[in-house]
Amino acid sequence: METVLKLPSRRDIIALGAAFGLQRAVADAQSPSARTAVRVASAPDEDILATLWAIQSGIFQKHGLDVDLRLSNSGSAVAAGVIGHAIDIGKSSLFSLIAAHLRSIPFELVAAAAVYDSNIPTVGLLVKTGSAIRTAADLNDKTISVQALNDQYAVAVKAWADQRGGDSSTLHFLELPNSAAAQAIDAGRVDAAATTNPILSEALAAGKVQLIGHPFDGIGRFFIQAAYFCTSDYARDNRDTVERFARAIEESSAYVNAHHAQTATVLSNFTKVPLDVISHMTRTELTAKLDPAGIQPVIDAAFKYKSIDRTFDAKEMIAPFMLYSP
């Protein structure tokens, strides 16, 4: 029997061309020379894990990005790098970004990093093991360490104390890095400290401090606690890059939230907190979704406790094209 050669139809040719084009686009995105370079900076906090995992897993590469993550000592150092154009996108606590907004520093939020959920608290108020301080009222006239005076931790402690029978007007605050908080309590330099994971869990594991409460509950039961940001100029001139970054962070966040065990080593390597501590601690919920309703409680608490001189609509902080993305 004679074999009849069947030629591809026009539709087949178009489909094949589209498939080839898609494969070529994927290959181009995977080529280092074709990817967009993005410099990102963060302090060694758990909420940077979506970036860490997106680098290691290839999620950024899939989105056509070549991300260089740099470690900074504090959120203020990250902000200085962004405003000085040494960093493209920074990650910082929401509170410091609120303060920057009111000082007319041209930052815009482009993705959330993490949310606080009172059902899975990751911020704790510590005192010395065996201390007589057990309640909010016991903190009256005491000295508490926070990462920065009038920061998110200080405001949260004040709100938490007032809501539970304490008097925030009597509290004294000392600025210390997270990593020094437990030592300061043990040495008697402070009576208590507000700190977060993974440092919180590492301090508790050492046994010299104990937990008396979760101060972020004072701000609200659910809110955005940290976010990624860049300058207004960078957001305007690099919209496509910013949108791809946010989509990659959302994809990575979803994976990390569902795979704590698989991502613990990456976090340990970056923060230098022992893997065993991270494996047993309560993990922060990561997300890239910028919901203004998740930002407003922090703004309102900051205004109530006079860390800022006016309140405002949270939408003002968000890059306009990210209000409904990713």
HELIX and SHEET records of a PDB file:
HELIX    1   1 ARG A   10  GLN A   30  1                                  21    
HELIX    2   2 PRO A   32  ALA A   34  5                                   3    
HELIX    3   3 GLU A   46  ILE A   48  5                                   3    
HELIX    4   4 LEU A   49  SER A   57  1                                   9    
HELIX    5   5 ILE A   59  LYS A   62  1                                   4    
HELIX    6   6 GLY A   75  ILE A   83  1                                   9    
HELIX    7   7 LEU A   94  LEU A  102  1                                   9    
HELIX    8   8 ALA A  137  LEU A  139  5                                   3    
HELIX    9   9 GLN A  152  GLN A  163  1                                  12    
HELIX   10  10 SER A  168  THR A  170  5                                   3    
HELIX   11  11 ASN A  178  ALA A  180  5                                   3    
HELIX   12  12 ALA A  181  ASP A  186  1                                   6    
HELIX   13  13 ILE A  199  ALA A  206  1                                   8    
HELIX   14  14 PRO A  215  GLY A  218  5                                   4    
HELIX   15  15 SER A  232  ASP A  237  1                                   6    
HELIX   16  16 ARG A  239  ALA A  258  1                                  20    
HELIX   17  17 HIS A  260  THR A  271  1                                  12    
HELIX   18  18 LEU A  275  HIS A  280  1                                   6    
HELIX   19  19 PRO A  292  LYS A  304  1                                  13    
HELIX   20  20 ALA A  314  MET A  317  5                                   4    
HELIX   21  21 PRO A  320  MET A  322  5                                   3    
SHEET    1   A 6 LEU A  65  LEU A  71  0                                        
SHEET    2   A 6 THR A  36  SER A  42  1                                        
SHEET    3   A 6 ILE A  89  SER A  93  1                                        
SHEET    4   A 6 PHE A 222  THR A 231 -1                                        
SHEET    5   A 6 PHE A 107  ASP A 117 -1                                        
SHEET    6   A 6 GLU A 285  LEU A 286 -1                                        
SHEET    1   B 5 HIS A 172  GLU A 175  0                                        
SHEET    2   B 5 THR A 143  VAL A 146  1                                        
SHEET    3   B 5 ALA A 192  THR A 196  1                                        
SHEET    4   B 5 VAL A 123  LYS A 128 -1                                        
SHEET    5   B 5 VAL A 209  GLY A 213 -1                                        
END                                                                             
